[in-house]
C-alpha cells in the first residue's frame, strides 16, 4: 500500500455558509481542533484511505475487518457495520469510516444535511470523506421504535416537505437509523443517526406526477405514490430524481473550506445530488458558490401549488349542462 495523498479535513467551522477565517499559521491549533487528526496518526489515516479505496477487495466485510484492525489498537470500539461504512466510538464521538466509494459519498452527504435540520439530524463535526465524526446518540431498540412510531412519523412528515427520502420508512428494519440525543436539561429526543439518503427538493417537478397529481410518501414512508386515486402511480426515489428536470451534477454545487493537518487551507467544490464529485477551486469561485448556494430549506413542498384531489377538481370544473355530456372547462393542472 504505497499510495499516499494529501490528507484533508472538512469541519463545520469551515463550511461554505461561514467560510470562517482561521490563522493558518497556527498549525498546532488546527491539529488540536481536529478530532480526526488528534486521534488517528497520519500513517494510519493513509492506511485507512488505502483500504477503503482498494478496488481489488470486493468483500466489504473483509475491508471492515482490516479497518477494525487499524482502529481498535487506537482505542476505538466498533459499534456497528453497515453496507458502505463501519462505525466506531471513542470519547463519546462516533467515527464512521467508509468501506467504498459509496461510503465516501454518504459521509459528505450526511455532513451537508446535518446543519440544515440540527434538531432532527445528528450533529456532524468533521469529515475527510473516508472518515466522518459525529455526536454519539444512543441507538434505540426495535421495541422503542415501535412504541414511538408517532414521533418518528411526525419528524418524517416535516422533513418530507424538503427532501425526497430513502431508507427511513416506518418498517422495523429501519429502527437502527434512529438514536436518542440527551439534551443538557436531561430531556431525551429522537434524531436520525443515518441520513445519507435525503435528497433536497429543488423544484415542484420532483413531486408532480405526469397526471398532474402530487407525489407524496406512502403512509409508512417506504415508497412514493401519486395522491390522485385515479392514477395512484408509484415511484422509487431514483425515478423521482431522474424526472426532476434538475441537473444535480452540474447545478447542485457547494464550496467548502478544507484544511490539511499542517494548517494549509484550500477550497473545494462538491457537486451532485449526493456529493460524489469533488474539485479544488480558488477562493473567488468559492465565494461565488457561497452566494448562490441553496440548502434544502429553500424549497418547501407544503407550499407547492399542485392539485391535491384531481377527481374533485374535474367535477368542479365540468360543464354538466352540455347535451353531449360532460365537458371540461378550463382544466389546468398546476
C-alpha positions as CSV (number, residue, x, y, z in Angstrom):
1,X,0.0,0.0,0.0
2,X,2.4,2.7,-1.2
3,X,-0.4,5.0,-2.4
4,X,-0.4,8.3,-0.5
5,X,-2.4,11.5,-0.7
6,X,-2.8,14.9,0.9
7,X,-5.0,14.4,3.9
8,X,-7.8,17.0,4.1
9,X,-10.4,17.8,6.6
10,X,-13.8,19.3,6.4
11,X,-15.1,20.9,9.5
12,X,-18.4,22.5,10.4
13,X,-16.4,25.6,11.4
14,X,-15.3,26.0,7.7
15,X,-18.5,25.1,5.8
16,X,-19.3,27.3,2.9
17,X,-22.0,29.3,4.6
18,X,-19.5,30.6,7.1
19,X,-16.1,30.4,5.3
20,X,-14.6,31.5,8.7
21,X,-11.1,32.8,8.8
22,X,-8.6,30.9,10.9
23,X,-4.9,31.9,11.3
24,X,-3.4,29.2,9.0
25,X,0.0,29.9,10.6
26,X,-1.3,28.5,13.8
27,X,-0.8,24.9,12.7
28,X,-0.9,23.5,16.2
29,X,-4.4,24.8,16.9
30,X,-5.6,23.2,13.7
31,X,-4.2,19.9,14.8
32,X,-5.7,20.1,18.3
33,X,-9.1,21.2,17.0
34,X,-9.5,18.2,14.8
35,X,-10.8,15.1,16.4
36,X,-9.6,13.1,13.4
37,X,-6.0,14.3,13.4
38,X,-5.9,14.3,17.2
39,X,-7.0,10.6,17.5
40,X,-5.6,8.9,14.4
41,X,-1.9,9.2,13.3
42,X,-1.3,10.3,9.8
43,X,0.2,6.9,8.8
44,X,-3.0,5.2,10.0
45,X,-5.1,7.7,8.1
46,X,-3.3,6.8,5.0
47,X,-3.7,3.1,5.7
48,X,-7.5,3.6,6.2
49,X,-7.8,5.5,2.9
50,X,-5.9,2.8,1.0
51,X,-8.1,0.1,2.4
52,X,-11.3,2.0,1.5
53,X,-10.0,2.8,-2.0
54,X,-8.7,-0.7,-2.8
55,X,-11.0,-1.9,-5.6
56,X,-9.3,-5.3,-5.6
57,X,-11.1,-6.2,-2.3
58,X,-14.8,-6.8,-3.3
59,X,-15.9,-8.1,0.1
60,X,-16.7,-5.1,2.3
61,X,-16.8,-7.4,5.3
62,X,-13.1,-8.1,4.7
63,X,-12.4,-4.4,4.5
64,X,-14.3,-3.8,7.7
65,X,-12.1,-6.4,9.5
66,X,-9.0,-4.6,8.1
67,X,-10.2,-1.2,9.2
68,X,-11.1,-2.5,12.6
69,X,-7.5,-3.8,12.9
70,X,-6.3,-0.3,12.5
71,X,-8.9,1.5,14.7
72,X,-9.1,-0.8,17.7
73,X,-5.5,-0.5,18.8
74,X,-6.1,3.3,18.9
75,X,-8.8,2.9,21.5
76,X,-11.8,2.8,19.2
77,X,-14.7,0.4,19.9
78,X,-16.7,-0.9,17.0
79,X,-20.4,-0.2,17.4
80,X,-21.8,-1.3,14.1
81,X,-21.1,-2.1,10.4
82,X,-23.4,-1.2,7.5
83,X,-23.3,-1.8,3.8
84,X,-20.9,1.1,3.0
85,X,-19.5,2.2,6.3
86,X,-18.3,0.9,9.7
87,X,-18.8,2.9,12.9
88,X,-16.6,3.2,16.0
89,X,-17.0,5.1,19.3
90,X,-14.3,7.0,21.2
91,X,-14.6,9.8,23.8
92,X,-18.4,10.0,23.2
93,X,-17.9,10.6,19.5
94,X,-18.8,8.3,16.6
95,X,-16.3,7.8,13.8
96,X,-17.8,6.5,10.6
97,X,-15.3,5.0,8.2
98,X,-16.2,4.4,4.5
99,X,-15.8,0.9,3.1
100,X,-16.0,2.0,-0.5
101,X,-16.8,4.9,-2.8
102,X,-20.4,4.9,-1.8
103,X,-19.2,5.4,1.8
104,X,-17.3,8.5,0.7
105,X,-20.5,9.9,-0.8
106,X,-22.5,9.0,2.3
107,X,-20.1,10.8,4.6
108,X,-20.2,14.0,2.6
109,X,-24.0,13.8,2.2
110,X,-24.5,13.5,6.0
111,X,-22.1,16.3,6.6
112,X,-24.1,18.6,4.3
113,X,-27.5,17.6,5.8
114,X,-26.5,17.9,9.4
115,X,-26.6,21.7,9.6
116,X,-29.9,22.1,7.7
117,X,-32.1,20.5,10.4
118,X,-29.9,20.1,13.5
119,X,-33.0,19.3,15.6
120,X,-33.6,16.2,13.6
121,X,-30.2,15.1,12.3
122,X,-27.2,14.0,14.3
123,X,-24.5,16.7,14.6
124,X,-21.5,16.2,12.3
125,X,-18.2,17.8,13.4
126,X,-15.9,17.0,10.6
127,X,-15.0,14.6,7.7
128,X,-12.2,13.7,5.5
129,X,-14.6,11.9,3.1
130,X,-13.4,8.5,4.3
131,X,-13.9,9.3,8.0
132,X,-16.8,11.3,9.5
133,X,-17.0,12.4,13.1
134,X,-20.4,12.9,14.7
135,X,-22.1,13.1,18.1
136,X,-22.8,9.9,19.9
137,X,-26.5,9.1,20.2
138,X,-27.7,6.0,21.9
139,X,-29.2,3.6,19.4
140,X,-32.8,2.8,20.1
141,X,-34.2,-0.7,20.2
142,X,-36.8,-2.2,17.9
143,X,-39.3,-2.1,20.7
144,X,-38.6,1.6,21.3
145,X,-39.0,2.3,17.6
146,X,-42.4,0.6,17.6
147,X,-43.6,2.4,20.7
148,X,-42.5,5.8,19.3
149,X,-43.7,5.5,15.7
150,X,-45.9,8.5,16.1
151,X,-42.9,10.6,17.0
152,X,-40.9,9.2,14.0
153,X,-43.8,9.9,11.7
154,X,-44.1,13.5,12.9
155,X,-40.4,14.1,12.1
156,X,-40.6,12.4,8.7
157,X,-43.7,14.4,7.8
158,X,-41.8,17.6,8.4
159,X,-38.7,16.5,6.6
160,X,-40.7,15.2,3.6
161,X,-41.6,18.9,2.8
162,X,-37.9,19.5,2.0
163,X,-36.4,16.1,0.9
164,X,-37.0,13.1,-1.1
165,X,-36.1,10.4,1.4
166,X,-34.9,6.9,1.1
167,X,-34.3,4.1,3.6
168,X,-36.0,5.7,6.6
169,X,-39.5,4.2,6.4
170,X,-41.6,3.2,9.4
171,X,-40.8,-0.5,8.9
172,X,-38.9,-2.1,11.8
173,X,-35.9,-2.8,9.7
174,X,-35.1,0.9,9.8
175,X,-35.1,1.3,13.6
176,X,-31.3,1.4,13.6
177,X,-31.4,4.7,11.7
178,X,-32.6,6.4,14.9
179,X,-30.9,7.3,18.1
180,X,-31.6,9.2,21.4
181,X,-29.9,12.6,22.0
182,X,-29.8,13.6,25.6
183,X,-30.0,17.4,26.0
184,X,-28.2,19.4,28.7
185,X,-31.6,19.6,30.6
186,X,-31.7,15.8,30.6
187,X,-34.5,15.6,28.1
188,X,-34.3,12.9,25.5
189,X,-35.2,13.4,21.9
190,X,-35.1,11.2,18.8
191,X,-32.7,12.1,16.0
192,X,-31.7,10.4,12.7
193,X,-28.2,8.9,13.0
194,X,-28.1,7.7,9.4
195,X,-29.4,10.3,7.0
196,X,-27.2,9.9,3.9
197,X,-30.2,9.3,1.6
198,X,-32.0,12.6,2.0
199,X,-32.2,14.4,-1.4
200,X,-33.1,18.1,-1.3
201,X,-36.1,19.1,-3.4
202,X,-35.2,21.7,-6.0
203,X,-38.5,22.3,-7.8
204,X,-42.1,21.3,-8.0
205,X,-41.4,18.8,-10.8
206,X,-39.9,16.5,-8.3
207,X,-43.3,16.0,-6.6
208,X,-45.7,16.3,-9.6
209,X,-47.0,13.2,-11.3
210,X,-47.5,13.1,-15.1
211,X,-51.2,13.2,-14.4
212,X,-50.8,16.4,-12.6
213,X,-51.3,15.0,-9.1
214,X,-49.0,15.4,-6.1
215,X,-46.3,12.7,-5.5
216,X,-46.1,12.1,-1.8
217,X,-44.6,9.5,0.5
218,X,-46.6,6.4,1.3
219,X,-48.3,6.2,4.7
220,X,-45.3,4.3,6.1
221,X,-42.7,6.4,4.1
222,X,-41.3,3.3,2.3
223,X,-42.1,4.5,-1.2
224,X,-43.7,7.3,-3.1
225,X,-47.1,7.4,-4.9
226,X,-49.4,9.8,-6.7
227,X,-52.2,11.0,-4.4
228,X,-54.7,11.0,-7.3
229,X,-56.6,7.8,-6.6
230,X,-57.5,7.5,-10.3
231,X,-53.7,7.3,-11.0
232,X,-52.0,6.0,-7.9
233,X,-48.7,5.5,-9.8
234,X,-45.9,4.5,-7.5
235,X,-42.3,5.9,-7.8
236,X,-38.9,4.9,-6.5
237,X,-36.6,7.6,-5.2
238,X,-34.3,7.1,-8.3
239,X,-37.3,7.7,-10.6
240,X,-38.2,10.9,-8.8
241,X,-34.6,12.2,-9.0
242,X,-34.5,11.3,-12.7
243,X,-37.7,13.2,-13.6
244,X,-36.8,16.3,-11.6
245,X,-35.6,18.2,-14.6
246,X,-32.8,19.5,-12.5
247,X,-29.1,18.8,-13.3
248,X,-27.9,17.9,-9.9
249,X,-24.4,17.0,-11.1
250,X,-23.8,20.5,-12.5
251,X,-26.1,22.8,-10.6
252,X,-26.2,21.4,-7.0
253,X,-22.8,22.7,-6.1
254,X,-21.3,23.8,-2.8
255,X,-17.9,25.2,-1.8
256,X,-16.2,24.2,1.4
257,X,-13.0,25.4,3.0
258,X,-10.7,22.5,3.8
259,X,-7.6,22.2,5.9
260,X,-4.7,19.8,6.0
261,X,-3.1,18.5,9.1
262,X,-0.3,21.1,8.8
263,X,-2.8,24.0,8.6
264,X,-2.7,24.6,4.9
265,X,-6.1,25.8,3.6
266,X,-7.7,25.2,0.3
267,X,-11.2,25.3,-1.2
268,X,-13.1,22.5,-2.9
269,X,-16.3,22.3,-4.9
270,X,-18.6,19.3,-4.2
271,X,-21.2,18.6,-6.8
272,X,-24.0,16.2,-7.4
273,X,-27.2,15.1,-5.7
274,X,-25.1,13.2,-3.1
275,X,-21.8,14.9,-3.5
276,X,-20.0,12.3,-5.5
277,X,-17.7,14.8,-7.3
278,X,-15.1,17.0,-5.6
279,X,-12.8,19.5,-7.3
280,X,-10.3,22.0,-6.0
281,X,-11.2,25.7,-6.7
282,X,-10.0,29.2,-5.9
283,X,-11.3,31.4,-3.1
284,X,-13.1,33.7,-5.6
285,X,-15.1,30.8,-7.1
286,X,-15.8,29.5,-3.5
287,X,-17.2,32.9,-2.6
288,X,-19.4,32.9,-5.7
289,X,-20.8,29.5,-4.9
290,X,-21.4,30.6,-1.3
291,X,-23.5,33.5,-2.5
292,X,-25.5,31.3,-4.9
293,X,-25.9,28.2,-2.7
294,X,-29.4,27.0,-1.7
295,X,-29.8,24.5,1.1
296,X,-32.7,22.1,1.5
297,X,-34.9,24.6,3.4
298,X,-35.1,26.8,0.3
299,X,-37.9,24.7,-1.1
300,X,-41.0,23.8,1.0
301,X,-43.2,21.1,-0.7
302,X,-46.1,22.1,1.6
303,X,-46.4,25.4,-0.3
304,X,-46.3,23.9,-3.8
305,X,-49.4,24.7,-5.9
306,X,-50.4,21.2,-7.0
307,X,-53.9,19.8,-7.4
308,X,-54.4,17.6,-4.4
309,X,-57.7,15.9,-5.4
310,X,-57.9,15.7,-9.2
311,X,-61.2,13.9,-9.3
312,X,-62.8,16.7,-7.2
313,X,-61.1,19.3,-9.4
314,X,-62.5,17.7,-12.5
315,X,-66.1,17.7,-11.0
316,X,-65.8,21.3,-10.0
317,X,-64.6,22.3,-13.5
318,X,-67.1,20.3,-15.5
319,X,-69.9,21.8,-17.5
320,X,-72.8,19.4,-16.9
321,X,-75.3,21.4,-18.9
322,X,-74.0,20.2,-22.2
323,X,-76.3,17.9,-24.1
324,X,-73.4,16.0,-25.4
325,X,-72.3,15.0,-21.9
326,X,-69.7,16.4,-19.6
327,X,-67.3,18.9,-21.0
328,X,-64.2,20.0,-19.0
329,X,-63.8,23.8,-18.9
330,X,-60.5,25.4,-18.3
331,X,-58.9,22.3,-16.8
332,X,-55.3,23.3,-15.9
333,X,-53.3,21.2,-13.6
334,X,-50.8,23.5,-11.8
